[in-house]
């Protein structure tokens, strides 16, 4: 995926329930989709509305970038930015 000038790109992510939640906040989390440019093991920091307001398994498109501001690599998208709902589980 070509990188945007500001380092942010549009990526697809999905909500999921992790097997282990030790050190995590909340039950539902967001991760990159399988087969995308990022491993599904990366955490995604984004709007909590995505994990609170949609069923688990919903896919979204967000504007995000890979960062390590806190010492561990993760994907960052501002909670204030809009996101697109791509699909919801039936």
Order of alpha helices (4+ residues) and beta strands (2+ residues): beta-beta-beta-alpha-beta-beta-beta
